[in-house]
Amino acid sequence: MARRPTIKDIARQAGVSESAVSFALNDRPGVSQDTRARIRRVAEELGWQPNSAARALSGEQSGAVGLVLARPAHTLGVESFFLQLVSGIQEVLAAGRIALLFQVVEDLDAECAVYRRWWAERRVDGVVVVDPRTDDPRPALLEQLALPAVTVGETGPASASPGSDTPGSAAPAASSAALSAVRADDAGAMAQVLDHLHGLGHRRIAHVAGMPGLAHTERRISSLRAEARRLGLGPGQVRSVTTDYSDAEGAEATRRILAEPEPPTAIVYDNDVMAVAGVAVASELGIPVPGGLSVVAWDDSALCRVTRPRLTALVRDTAGFGRLAAEELLALLAGGRPRSRESELPRLEPRESTAPPPAAY
């Protein structure tokens, strides 16, 4: 097995002391510019890389950031959103030669335990926090640990000020940790969906939402109600049901909804897999899509485009969302101030799964 080069190897080949190598590689005074350049050239030739554990013990950065998902594991393999999000995050981190430490846990308590362990072991320099809750303990914990973080989506108390939604706006530096946020305009997205369905003539609309307690689930539900009121639709005409994002629960919710005495003529699903499952249930029940039921998927994917009929969906740059989160975290680690950024508004792309409701409606 190949042996990793050491500081001693560099010192021997460069003809200098080990302390001189340490000074040169850690940008400390004590060696001339020529010697520093020679040492770095030798280190590169030997393929030397700093030991992350040793760097952490010396108070330097670990060269890694963390991402923890507290979701049922069976929902992750079929949902494209997180794959695209992680792809965007990794793209930015890889360019800076920073590692991504990724872990899936069963619940929020386990996620908080991971943050405490990573902090104690100095495993990561900061974290990307996803799935903000309506009553979220994580911002306070991260502030207590002084662990820099970026939350993807809305969250509870944090360092970023409520009015700092525009790029570059800074939050007061009042806490011991740097906590930034990147947001998605779910209200604007829901307005596009409701305007499209209402314009087609739909007056009974159901929303198969994601997990209860998540901030974006509650935000989408409240946005649906607000947009319904704006369009003159009553509480009995528009409603939401929550699921775990899986195709199984999406299908079961669809069966219950379509079995009602006055079923909806359109259903909005919070992800692509539930939308596809809903189309399959409608087919089993003999309800044609879109002739008898219109279907909208919240997030576009290849699945939406290959399903027949192709699904009307909100098109967003999810990888770009991940890149924005990673850029904000790196800015914090470089000493920047906490701030809140908003991602691009998704656009609704109408396809074959939406049409006017049945004539008898």
C-alpha positions in Angstrom: 0.0 0.0 0.0 1.4 3.4 -0.9 2.6 5.5 2.0 1.3 9.1 2.3 4.1 11.7 2.1 4.9 13.5 5.4 6.5 16.8 6.4 9.7 14.9 7.1 9.7 13.7 3.4 9.3 17.2 2.2 12.0 18.5 4.5 14.4 15.9 3.3 13.8 16.5 -0.4 13.8 20.3 -0.1 16.9 20.3 2.1 15.3 22.2 4.9 14.2 21.6 8.5 10.8 20.2 9.4 9.9 23.5 11.2 10.7 25.4 8.0 8.3 23.1 6.1 5.6 23.7 8.7 6.1 27.5 8.5 5.9 27.5 4.7 2.8 25.2 4.4 0.9 27.1 7.0 1.7 30.6 5.7 3.7 31.6 8.8 6.7 33.9 8.9 10.1 32.5 9.4 11.2 31.4 5.9 12.2 33.4 2.8 10.0 33.6 -0.2 12.4 31.5 -2.3 12.4 28.8 0.4 8.6 28.9 0.8 8.2 28.5 -3.0 10.7 25.6 -3.1 8.9 23.8 -0.2 5.5 24.2 -1.8 6.8 22.9 -5.1 8.3 19.8 -3.5 5.0 19.2 -1.5 3.0 19.4 -4.7 5.4 17.0 -6.5 5.1 14.5 -3.6 1.3 14.8 -3.6 1.2 15.9 0.0 -2.1 17.0 1.5 -2.8 18.4 5.0 -4.2 16.0 7.6 -7.7 17.2 8.4 -7.7 15.8 11.9 -4.4 17.5 12.8 -5.7 20.8 11.3 -8.8 20.6 13.4 -6.8 20.0 16.6 -4.6 23.0 15.8 -7.7 25.2 15.5 -7.6 25.3 11.7 -10.6 24.5 9.5 -11.4 20.9 8.9 -12.0 21.3 5.1 -15.5 19.8 5.3 -19.1 20.9 5.7 -22.0 18.7 6.8 -25.5 17.9 5.6 -28.0 15.9 7.7 -31.4 14.6 6.4 -33.9 13.7 9.1 -36.4 11.9 6.8 -37.7 8.4 6.3 -35.0 6.7 4.3 -37.5 5.1 1.9 -38.6 8.5 0.7 -35.1 9.6 -0.4 -34.5 7.1 -3.2 -37.5 8.2 -5.2 -37.4 12.0 -4.7 -35.3 13.9 -7.2 -35.3 17.2 -5.3 -32.6 16.2 -2.8 -30.4 14.6 -5.5 -30.4 17.8 -7.5 -29.9 19.9 -4.3 -26.9 17.9 -3.3 -25.6 18.0 -6.8 -25.6 21.8 -6.7 -24.0 21.9 -3.2 -21.3 19.5 -4.3 -20.5 21.5 -7.4 -19.5 24.5 -5.4 -17.7 22.6 -2.7 -15.7 20.5 -5.1 -14.4 23.7 -6.8 -13.0 24.7 -3.4 -11.7 21.2 -2.6 -14.1 21.0 0.4 -15.6 17.7 1.4 -19.3 17.1 2.0 -20.1 15.0 5.0 -23.6 13.5 4.5 -25.8 11.6 7.0 -29.4 10.4 7.1 -31.0 10.0 10.5 -34.5 9.0 11.8 -35.7 12.2 13.4 -34.8 15.7 14.5 -33.4 14.7 17.9 -30.9 12.4 16.1 -30.0 15.3 13.7 -29.2 17.6 16.7 -27.1 14.8 18.2 -25.1 14.6 15.0 -24.4 18.3 15.1 -23.2 18.1 18.7 -20.9 15.2 17.8 -19.5 16.9 14.7 -18.9 20.0 16.7 -17.1 18.1 19.6 -15.0 16.2 17.1 -14.4 19.2 14.9 -15.5 17.2 11.9 -17.0 20.1 10.0 -16.6 23.8 9.7 -20.3 24.5 9.0 -23.5 22.8 8.0 -26.3 23.1 5.4 -29.7 22.7 7.2 -32.7 21.5 5.2 -36.4 21.0 6.0 -36.8 23.9 8.4 -39.6 23.3 11.0 -42.3 25.6 12.2 -41.0 25.1 15.7 -37.3 24.4 15.0 -34.7 23.8 17.8 -31.8 23.7 15.3 -31.0 27.4 14.9 -30.7 27.9 18.7 -28.5 24.8 19.0 -26.2 25.9 16.1 -25.9 29.3 17.7 -25.0 27.7 21.1 -22.3 25.6 19.3 -21.1 28.6 17.3 -21.4 26.4 14.2 -21.9 28.4 11.0 -25.0 27.3 9.0 -27.2 28.0 6.1 -30.8 27.0 6.2 -32.5 26.0 3.0 -36.0 27.5 3.3 -37.8 29.4 5.9 -37.0 28.7 9.6 -37.7 30.0 13.1 -35.4 32.4 15.1 -32.1 32.9 13.3 -29.4 35.6 12.9 -30.7 36.7 9.5 -33.1 39.6 10.0 -36.7 39.2 8.7 -36.4 42.0 6.2 -33.2 40.8 4.6 -34.6 38.8 1.6 -32.7 40.5 -1.1 -29.2 39.4 -2.3 -26.5 41.1 -0.3 -28.6 42.2 2.6 -26.9 41.7 5.9 -28.3 40.7 9.3 -27.2 42.0 12.7 -24.1 40.2 14.0 -25.7 39.7 17.4 -25.3 35.9 17.9 -22.2 33.8 18.5 -22.8 31.8 15.3 -23.3 32.8 11.7 -26.7 31.6 10.4 -27.7 32.6 6.9 -30.8 31.5 4.9 -31.7 30.8 1.3 -35.5 30.8 0.5 -37.9 29.8 -2.2 -41.0 31.9 -3.0 -43.6 29.3 -2.3 -46.4 31.9 -2.2 -45.5 33.1 -5.7 -45.3 29.6 -7.0 -48.7 28.7 -5.5 -50.2 31.8 -7.1 -49.1 30.5 -10.5 -50.6 27.1 -9.9 -53.9 28.4 -8.7 -54.2 31.0 -11.5 -53.6 28.3 -14.1 -56.2 25.9 -12.6 -58.7 28.6 -11.9 -58.3 30.0 -15.4 -59.1 26.5 -16.8 -62.4 26.6 -14.8 -61.5 24.4 -11.8 -63.3 25.3 -8.6 -62.7 22.2 -6.5 -58.9 21.8 -6.0 -57.1 19.5 -3.6 -53.5 19.8 -2.4 -51.5 16.6 -1.5 -48.9 18.2 0.7 -45.6 16.9 2.2 -44.8 16.2 5.8 -46.6 18.1 8.6 -44.5 20.4 10.7 -42.1 21.3 7.9 -42.1 25.1 7.4 -42.4 24.8 3.6 -45.4 22.4 4.0 -47.2 24.9 6.3 -46.2 27.8 4.0 -47.6 26.1 0.9 -50.9 25.2 2.7 -51.3 28.8 3.9 -50.4 30.1 0.5 -53.1 27.8 -1.1 -55.7 29.2 1.3 -54.7 32.8 0.6 -54.7 32.3 -3.2 -58.1 30.6 -3.0 -59.5 33.6 -1.1 -58.1 35.9 -3.7 -59.9 34.0 -6.4 -63.1 33.8 -4.5 -63.0 30.1 -3.6 -64.4 29.1 -0.3 -62.8 26.8 2.4 -64.9 23.8 1.1 -63.6 24.2 -2.4 -59.8 24.1 -1.7 -58.1 22.0 0.9 -54.8 20.2 1.7 -53.9 16.8 3.1 -50.4 15.9 4.4 -48.2 12.9 3.6 -44.7 11.6 4.0 -43.8 12.5 0.4 -43.8 8.8 -0.6 -45.6 7.4 -3.6 -47.5 5.0 -1.3 -49.0 7.8 0.9 -49.5 10.0 -2.2 -51.6 7.2 -3.8 -53.5 6.5 -0.6 -54.4 10.2 -0.2 -55.5 10.3 -3.8 -57.9 7.4 -3.3 -59.4 9.0 -0.2 -59.9 12.3 -2.0 -61.4 10.9 -5.2 -63.8 8.8 -3.1 -65.4 11.9 -1.6 -69.1 12.8 -2.5 -67.8 15.9 -4.4 -64.2 15.0 -5.4 -61.9 17.7 -6.7 -61.4 18.2 -10.4 -57.7 19.1 -9.9 -55.0 17.9 -7.5 -51.7 19.6 -6.8 -49.0 17.3 -5.5 -45.9 18.5 -3.5 -43.5 16.3 -5.5 -43.2 14.4 -8.7 -43.4 10.9 -7.4 -46.7 11.5 -5.6 -48.1 13.2 -8.8 -47.2 10.1 -10.8 -48.8 7.8 -8.2 -51.9 10.0 -8.3 -52.2 9.6 -12.1 -51.9 5.8 -11.6 -54.7 5.8 -9.0 -57.0 7.9 -11.2 -56.4 5.4 -14.0 -57.3 2.4 -11.7 -60.5 4.2 -10.8 -61.4 4.9 -14.5 -60.8 8.6 -14.2 -59.0 10.0 -17.2 -56.2 12.6 -16.8 -56.8 15.3 -17.8 -60.4 14.7 -19.0 -61.7 13.8 -15.6 -58.9 15.1 -13.3 -56.1 17.6 -13.8 -52.8 17.0 -12.1 -50.0 19.4 -11.2 -46.6 18.4 -9.8 -44.8 21.0 -7.5 -41.3 20.0 -8.7 -40.5 19.2 -12.3 -38.3 16.2 -13.1 -37.6 13.7 -15.9 -40.4 11.6 -14.4 -42.9 14.4 -15.1 -41.7 14.6 -18.7 -41.8 10.9 -19.5 -45.1 10.0 -17.8 -48.1 9.9 -20.1 -49.8 12.3 -20.0 -46.8 14.5 -19.4 -47.3 16.4 -16.1 -47.8 20.1 -15.7 -45.1 21.1 -13.2 -43.2 24.0 -11.6 -39.8 24.2 -13.2 -37.1 25.4 -10.9 -33.3 25.3 -10.9 -32.9 23.0 -7.8 -29.2 22.5 -8.4 -28.9 26.3 -8.5 -30.7 26.4 -5.2 -28.0 24.1 -3.8 -25.2 26.1 -5.3 -26.6 29.3 -3.7 -26.7 27.5 -0.3 -23.1 26.3 -0.6 -21.9 29.8 -1.8 -23.6 31.4 1.2 -22.0 28.9 3.6 -18.5 29.4 2.1 -19.0 33.2 2.4 -19.8 32.7 6.2 -16.7 30.5 6.6 -14.6 33.3 5.0 -15.8 35.8 7.6 -18.9 37.2 5.8 -21.9 38.4 7.7 -25.1 36.4 7.9 -27.8 37.2 5.3 -30.9 35.9 3.7 -31.1 35.2 -0.1 -34.1 34.3 -2.2 -33.8 31.9 -5.1 -35.3 32.4 -8.5 -39.1 32.1 -8.7 -40.1 28.8 -10.4 -42.2 29.0 -13.5 -45.2 26.8 -14.2 -45.0 24.8 -17.4 -48.4 23.6 -18.5 -48.4 20.2 -20.1 -51.0 17.5 -21.0 -52.1 16.7 -17.4 -54.2 19.8 -17.0 -57.3 20.8 -19.0 -60.7 22.3 -18.3 -62.9 20.3 -15.9 -65.6 17.9 -17.1 -68.5 19.7 -18.8 -70.9 18.3 -16.2 -69.0 20.1 -13.4 
